[in-house]
Amino acid sequence: MDKSITLSFRTEAAFAEATTLLAKFKGQNRSNYIEQAIREKNERTMAERIAFLSGALAAQSLASSEEQDDTLGDGLV
């Protein structure tokens, strides 16, 4: 099991109270609720990054393919 550490941040009381109530509604304690929310945010961020990199790679691949297609007509076989 990974070593546990404590993360701490400041927030407005109203946000903390709402978070506590929502955690209780979901049957979780506040710490687990916040941890789950951060994990989900991290997953979305990674998915966005992967999509961006995939699009960049596809554009590079298309450009390379078009460049190779252009050389077919230069008389070299």
Kinemage of the C-alpha trace (Angstrom):
@kinemage 1
@onewidth
@group {chain A} dominant
@subgroup {mainchain}
@vectorlist {calphas} color= white
{ca met a 1} P 0.000 0.000 0.000
{ca asp a 2} L 1.215 3.506 -0.797
{ca lys a 3} L 2.303 5.753 2.028
{ca ser a 4} L -0.464 8.157 3.028
{ca ile a 5} L 0.159 11.875 3.328
{ca thr a 6} L -2.063 14.742 4.327
{ca leu a 7} L -3.105 17.410 1.848
{ca ser a 8} L -4.416 20.646 3.238
{ca phe a 9} L -6.077 23.650 1.623
{ca arg a 10} L -8.005 26.698 2.710
{ca thr a 11} L -11.542 27.295 1.565
{ca glu a 12} L -14.611 29.254 2.532
{ca ala a 13} L -16.748 27.855 5.335
{ca ala a 14} L -19.800 27.596 3.071
{ca phe a 15} L -17.869 25.432 0.595
{ca ala a 16} L -16.634 23.166 3.394
{ca glu a 17} L -20.143 22.818 4.819
{ca ala a 18} L -21.657 22.026 1.430
{ca thr a 19} L -18.907 19.485 0.758
{ca thr a 20} L -19.522 17.823 4.120
{ca leu a 21} L -23.269 17.599 3.443
{ca leu a 22} L -22.760 16.166 -0.037
{ca ala a 23} L -20.282 13.618 1.301
{ca lys a 24} L -22.821 12.505 3.909
{ca phe a 25} L -25.495 12.280 1.204
{ca lys a 26} L -23.163 9.950 -0.727
{ca gly a 27} L -22.438 7.911 2.413
{ca gln a 28} L -18.800 8.983 2.564
{ca asn a 29} L -16.710 10.955 4.952
{ca arg a 30} L -15.500 14.341 3.727
{ca ser a 31} L -11.902 13.222 3.163
{ca asn a 32} L -12.916 10.276 0.961
{ca tyr a 33} L -15.392 12.436 -0.930
{ca ile a 34} L -12.725 15.058 -1.672
{ca glu a 35} L -10.183 12.376 -2.614
{ca gln a 36} L -12.664 10.823 -5.065
{ca ala a 37} L -13.417 14.228 -6.590
{ca ile a 38} L -9.724 14.947 -7.095
{ca arg a 39} L -9.123 11.495 -8.617
{ca glu a 40} L -11.991 12.075 -11.062
{ca lys a 41} L -10.607 15.518 -11.967
{ca asn a 42} L -7.139 14.029 -12.494
{ca glu a 43} L -8.599 11.333 -14.768
{ca arg a 44} L -10.458 13.957 -16.852
{ca thr a 45} L -7.307 16.062 -17.117
{ca met a 46} L -5.262 13.056 -18.254
{ca ala a 47} L -7.949 12.113 -20.802
{ca glu a 48} L -7.908 15.672 -22.172
{ca arg a 49} L -4.105 15.562 -22.410
{ca ile a 50} L -4.180 12.201 -24.186
{ca ala a 51} L -6.805 13.496 -26.630
{ca phe a 52} L -4.702 16.590 -27.337
{ca leu a 53} L -1.550 14.534 -27.913
{ca ser a 54} L -3.458 12.051 -30.057
{ca gly a 55} L -4.758 14.881 -32.239
{ca ala a 56} L -1.261 16.336 -32.561
{ca leu a 57} L 0.139 12.940 -33.522
{ca ala a 58} L -2.642 12.404 -36.067
{ca ala a 59} L -1.878 15.800 -37.635
{ca gln a 60} L 1.821 14.939 -37.811
{ca ser a 61} L 1.029 11.577 -39.346
{ca leu a 62} L -1.252 13.153 -41.940
{ca ala a 63} L 1.369 15.738 -42.861
{ca ser a 64} L 4.021 13.040 -43.188
{ca ser a 65} L 1.715 10.892 -45.290
{ca glu a 66} L 0.880 13.803 -47.598
{ca glu a 67} L 4.575 14.609 -47.925
{ca gln a 68} L 5.305 11.025 -48.921
{ca asp a 69} L 2.419 11.066 -51.406
{ca asp a 70} L 3.873 14.193 -53.001
{ca thr a 71} L 7.180 12.403 -53.646
{ca leu a 72} L 5.472 9.662 -55.665
{ca gly a 73} L 5.232 11.936 -58.658
{ca asp a 74} L 8.875 13.037 -58.715
{ca gly a 75} L 9.999 10.179 -60.951
{ca leu a 76} L 11.765 8.173 -58.301
{ca val a 77} L 10.611 4.636 -57.801
